[in-house]
Amino acid sequence: MRNKKIGLYISDGVTSGTINTWLTHYKTGLIKNLSVLKAGDFTFKILQQYDCIILPGGSGSKICNTLGDTGKSELKKYVEQGGNLLGICAGAYAVSSGYDWSMSLINYELIDKKNAHRGESNIKFALTDAGRKLLKLKDIELPDIYYHNGPVWKIFSEDIKKYSNVLAVFSEDIYAKDGTAGEAPDTPSIIYEKFGIGKVIAISPHFEKSKGHEYIIKSVIRFLTKGKK
């Protein structure tokens, strides 16, 4: 059985440090068959060669603006027709609803857009029953996970009927200086939704940068690419 082919977005909106983190995981074998993709590569013809596309940390608005309407449309077509997409932190902003630049691939928007940048800290998260089942993990509490301004979500529209699963939640609070305390706990930190016949997972914190918990990313990618030939 071949290694699943993973594409990592590396154009504007992603820092060199983030890119190096992912390339290190490739070199150490955590992620196999990883290729880098620039914004110009985001055509359906190229994307359909990959089992999973990763939009990593950085700036969600810059990622979306760099891809432009055409790149975003091609990515959405890829997912709708059976591709898989993983958005982490900035990438999770990019796939969220509620912004004029975001792709609305999940039916969640930010609780407080004005105070979205809640800071940087290592905090606790918890897998849900659905998360443990789908990702095939035994963990419940996930302590000491690196968080850096990731989205804190609420449902975007109750009228939109989509398959959605919350795979993990915030176990601790984090809020901006001018924000409201108490918003984050028990809200989603990993969301899984279907878009067309493809799969989307959005992750708020950085498991890929959390020592001892990088395996969560491996489990997520394994789940996303399951069944791909």
C-alpha positions in Angstrom: 0.0 0.0 0.0 1.4 3.4 -1.0 2.2 6.2 1.4 -0.6 8.8 1.2 0.5 12.0 -0.6 0.3 15.1 1.6 0.5 18.7 0.3 1.6 21.5 2.6 0.8 25.1 1.6 3.9 27.3 2.1 3.2 30.7 0.3 2.4 34.1 1.9 0.6 33.7 5.3 2.8 31.0 6.6 6.0 31.6 8.5 9.4 30.0 7.8 9.4 28.6 11.4 6.1 26.8 10.7 7.3 25.4 7.5 10.5 24.1 9.2 8.3 22.4 11.9 6.5 20.4 9.2 9.6 19.6 7.3 11.2 18.3 10.5 8.2 16.0 11.1 8.7 14.7 7.5 12.4 14.1 8.1 11.7 12.2 11.4 9.0 10.1 9.8 6.0 11.5 11.6 4.5 12.5 8.3 5.4 10.5 5.2 5.4 11.6 1.5 5.1 15.4 2.2 5.4 17.9 -0.6 5.3 21.7 -0.5 2.7 23.6 -2.5 2.8 27.3 -3.5 -0.3 29.3 -4.1 0.1 28.9 -7.9 -0.2 25.1 -7.4 -3.8 25.4 -6.1 -5.5 24.2 -9.2 -7.9 21.2 -9.2 -5.6 19.4 -11.6 -2.7 19.6 -9.2 -4.6 19.2 -5.9 -6.4 16.1 -7.0 -3.0 14.3 -7.0 -2.9 14.6 -3.2 -4.7 12.6 -0.5 -4.7 15.6 1.9 -3.9 19.3 1.8 -2.6 21.1 4.9 -3.1 24.8 5.5 -0.8 25.4 8.5 -0.3 28.2 11.0 0.4 31.9 10.2 -2.3 34.3 9.0 -5.7 33.0 7.8 -6.5 36.2 6.0 -3.1 36.3 4.2 -3.5 32.6 3.2 -6.9 33.2 1.7 -6.0 36.5 0.1 -2.8 34.9 -1.4 -4.8 32.0 -2.8 -7.4 34.5 -4.2 -10.9 33.7 -5.3 -9.6 31.3 -8.0 -7.3 29.3 -5.6 -10.0 29.1 -2.9 -12.5 28.0 -5.5 -10.2 25.3 -6.8 -9.5 24.1 -3.2 -13.2 23.9 -2.4 -13.8 21.9 -5.6 -11.0 19.5 -4.6 -12.6 18.9 -1.2 -16.2 18.8 -2.6 -15.2 16.0 -5.0 -13.5 13.9 -2.4 -10.3 15.6 -1.3 -9.3 16.1 2.3 -8.3 19.3 4.0 -6.6 20.0 7.4 -6.5 23.5 8.6 -4.5 24.4 11.7 -4.7 27.7 13.6 -4.5 30.1 10.7 -5.6 27.3 8.4 -8.6 26.8 10.7 -9.4 30.5 10.4 -9.2 30.1 6.6 -11.8 27.3 6.5 -14.2 28.9 9.0 -17.3 30.9 8.2 -18.1 34.5 9.1 -15.4 36.4 7.3 -15.6 37.8 3.8 -12.3 36.3 3.0 -12.7 32.8 4.6 -13.8 29.7 2.7 -16.9 28.7 4.8 -16.0 25.0 4.7 -17.1 24.5 8.3 -20.3 25.8 9.9 -18.5 27.6 12.7 -17.4 31.2 13.2 -15.5 33.0 15.8 -17.2 33.9 19.1 -15.4 37.3 19.3 -13.8 38.4 16.1 -12.6 41.7 17.6 -10.6 39.9 20.3 -9.7 36.9 18.2 -6.0 37.1 19.2 -6.2 35.6 22.7 -2.4 35.2 23.2 0.1 32.4 23.5 0.2 29.7 26.1 0.3 26.0 26.8 -3.1 25.0 27.9 -5.3 21.9 28.4 -7.7 20.4 25.9 -9.8 17.2 26.0 -10.9 14.7 23.4 -14.6 14.0 23.1 -16.0 10.5 22.7 -16.3 11.1 19.0 -12.7 12.3 18.8 -11.4 9.2 20.6 -13.5 6.9 18.4 -12.7 8.5 15.0 -9.0 9.2 15.7 -8.6 5.9 17.4 -7.0 7.4 20.6 -7.4 6.5 24.2 -6.5 9.9 25.6 -9.1 12.1 27.3 -7.1 15.0 28.7 -4.5 16.6 26.5 -2.4 18.8 28.8 0.3 21.3 27.9 -0.7 21.9 24.3 0.7 24.9 22.5 -1.9 27.5 21.7 -1.2 30.8 19.8 -4.2 32.9 18.8 -6.2 29.9 17.4 -9.9 30.3 16.8 -12.5 29.9 19.5 -15.7 29.0 17.7 -19.5 29.0 17.9 -22.0 27.6 15.4 -22.3 29.9 12.4 -25.9 29.1 11.3 -28.4 26.8 12.9 -30.2 26.7 9.6 -27.4 24.9 7.8 -27.7 21.2 8.1 -24.2 19.7 7.8 -22.5 16.6 9.1 -20.4 17.9 12.0 -18.4 16.4 14.8 -16.6 18.1 17.6 -13.5 15.9 18.3 -11.9 18.0 21.1 -12.7 20.9 23.3 -10.9 23.6 25.3 -10.5 22.5 28.9 -9.1 25.9 30.0 -9.9 29.5 29.4 -7.8 32.0 27.4 -8.8 35.5 26.4 -7.5 38.7 25.0 -6.7 41.7 27.2 -9.9 43.4 26.1 -11.9 40.1 25.6 -14.4 38.3 27.8 -13.3 35.7 30.3 -15.1 32.3 30.3 -15.8 32.0 26.6 -13.3 29.3 25.6 -13.9 26.3 28.0 -16.0 23.5 26.5 -16.0 25.1 23.0 -14.7 23.1 20.0 -10.9 22.9 19.5 -11.0 20.2 16.8 -13.9 20.2 14.3 -14.6 17.6 11.7 -17.1 18.2 8.9 -18.0 16.8 5.5 -17.9 19.1 2.5 -19.4 17.5 -0.5 -17.9 14.0 -0.4 -14.6 15.3 1.1 -13.5 15.8 4.7 -12.4 18.9 6.5 -10.7 19.0 9.9 -10.0 22.4 11.6 -7.7 22.5 14.7 -7.3 25.6 16.9 -4.1 24.7 18.8 -0.7 23.5 17.6 -0.3 19.7 18.3 2.5 19.7 15.8 4.4 22.1 18.1 3.5 20.3 21.4 6.3 18.0 22.6 4.9 14.5 23.2 1.6 15.2 21.5 2.6 15.4 17.9 1.0 12.0 17.3 -2.4 13.7 17.3 -1.5 15.1 13.9 -0.5 11.7 12.6 -3.8 10.3 13.8 -5.8 13.2 12.2 -4.0 12.7 8.8 -4.5 8.9 9.1 -8.3 9.5 9.6 -8.6 12.0 6.8 -6.8 9.8 4.3 -8.5 6.5 5.3 -10.0 4.8 2.3 -8.0 6.9 -0.2 -6.3 4.7 -2.8 
